[in-house]
Each structure stands twice: as C-alpha cells, then as structure tokens.
C-alpha cells in the first residue's frame, strides 16, 4: 500500500490524533505525499530513524481507542499483542535467526521498534533522554497476532510465549525473557538473519523449568548459574521418582493373581516404598533423573575433561568408547556423575565451615564447561517432561 488520494486524509487524521493524544511530535505538512510507501512517527526523545510501511501504520492505528497497557510488559490492540523482551539484541541478531511461530490461531515473531509499545510509552511519558530511555527504539518485543476471531486466554498466551522463548534460549544459548517498560536494550541496527519458522508441534509443552532455564542464562557467575540449573533437576526429580515408583508398584500388583498374598509379598511392597523414599533424598536426586530421563552418551563430552577422565577411571571404560559400553557400565557412569553434580552443588550452597570438601566437586575454570553440560541436562529434562502423559507431566 502507498499513500494515495483515497487514504491520505485518513493517514493525516490519524497522525493528528497521535500528535494530540499520544505526545508524538508533528510532521511538516509536506512530509506526507502521494506515492509514499513509508510513514515516520516522530516519538519524543527518540533517535528512531526507521519509518514504518503504510500498511503497518494503518494496522497499528486502526483502533487507537482500543490500545491499552495491559501490564508493565504488554500492550494490546484488537488482535495484536506486543510484549517487551529482555534480550541482548547483538546476540539475537548474530546467533539466532529471525525465529517465528505459527499455529491455527496466531502468528508470533520478535520485532524491533514496536509501534504499539512506543505509542503507549510516549503517551504515558515513559522516556527520558538524559538517561537514554526512549519510548520506542530501545525496545525489542514479541508480537502476537491472531488470525481469526477465536482467542487464547491470557494465561495460555503467556505459556506459549514462555515455550517460544525457551526454544530460542535452548537452541541458541541466548538469555531471553519477558521484560518491562523500564528496561534498556542496545539496538545495534544489524540486519537479522534469515527467518526460521516454528510450527505448533515444534514447541515443547510448558513447564516452569523453562523460566528457570532462561533465568540461569542471565547469570554471569558460573557457580550461581550452576545452582540455578541444578534447581531444574530438583524441579523434576520428585515426579520422576514417583513415576518410577508407580511403575514398579503396578508391576508388582500385576502379579497378585498368580502369587500368594503372604508376608513375603507384602514385605516386597514395603521395600518398594522404602526405595521410593530413598530416591527423594538430596543425594539421590540427580542420580534418579540421570538414570530415568537422560541418554548420557551424546552429552558426556560436554563435561570438563578432568571430570570425564575421573569417571572413566572409576567406571573402567575408555572415553572414546563410551558408546559401546554395556548398560551396567552406563548405569555406573550415571551414578558417578550424579555424585559429581551433587558434590558440586554442595560446594556452592554450603558455607566453607559446613562443607568438608570433596574430590568429586567441580570448581574453578572447569565450571563454564560444567555449566555447558548442565544446560544440556536441563534441556533433556524439559524435553523428557514434555513427552510424558499429561498425568505425569509437570
């Protein structure tokens, strides 16, 4: 669409309303001409130089009465929602493609210079040139557009957004999360890479662990980042233990019709309950999820070299031959690794006076590599959870 004799009055009328009600600076009369393909919105205290297409201008100004600030993160108008993101845009541009999502109801993508957020920030005075807070160009946002009249609930939208952001964080190792109007982001102006389309079935079912993962990526201190990633293990392990206990209990109960219901049989049920209680102890948490949820072979080489060597010695296998190990050796590897992770966690969370030390705990320069492994482990657990039947999913 271009500025034409048919729409120029509407465009000028809407610009006048932006000047009058949204604190946008007026343009000179001759700046809107027949044949123009773009329109510039001059936000106050903003160095924004990019105009928007006539199509987008008509869309974003189609119902200014319905434009509202839903909360400190989100504005909405008609079928469009824009939610502010906290993300390092340099990394987003250069490490991740222009990721998009689509299902039967919505299209969703990350955008720069979000018009609706800019208009609300301008109207409410959420800008200050002295502190570098501009109403539009400082923001990166996730834009959600509905295709039909059918709508998700706000909670359903929020969960889809969390799943979408997790997919980007996990795939490209980028810290990205919902932000607020008072955040500051560095827009580099670099051209984004080619679009990458996500379909409905591409997103992993929602769990709170997605937010834990995104929070962990924001942390620069390796020890604290490890602790936040370990919380994902703690998040899933009770449900994993319960699922294992249910399965063993069901198998034992399946035999009731062919065995005697004697003290020996009942004692075996007590042993299963005892095993379940043991699996819930702090020391067993990581072992439990490693044994039940994770294929350790593809991610073993993410561990620090020293950790790999120590585990290979204790479990009697060659590192480059781990793929050929018997199941019994793999089980030993997972148990040993569970202790490494647990002792590393203890080193971090316990005061020196309360921690006796351990030769298994990872520390120092190895923590960055250890966190690379923990990120992979966290992703495996989130994916595992998404594959579970609804009754076992967190």
Buried (B, 14 or more C-beta within 10 A) or exposed (E): EBBEEEBBEEBBEBBEBBBEBBBBBEBEEEEBEEEBEEBBBBBBBBEBEEBBEBEBBBBBBBEBEEBEBEEEBBBBBEBBBBBBBBBBBEBBBBBBBBBBBBBEBBBBBBBBBBBBBBBBBBBEEBBEEEEEBBBBBBBBBBBBBBEEEEEBEEEEBBBBBBBBBBBBBBBBEBBBBBBEBEBEBEBBEEEBBEEBEBEEEBBBBBBEBBBBBBBBBBBEEBBEBBBBBBBBBBBBBBBBBBBBBBEBBEEBEEEEEEEEEEEEEEEEEEEBEEEBEEBBEEEBBBBBBBBBBBEBEEBBEBBBEEBBEBBBEBBEBEEEEBEEBEEEBBBBBBBBBBBBBBBBBBBBEEEEEEBEEBEBBBBEEBBEBBBBBBBBBBBBBBBBBBEBEEEEBB
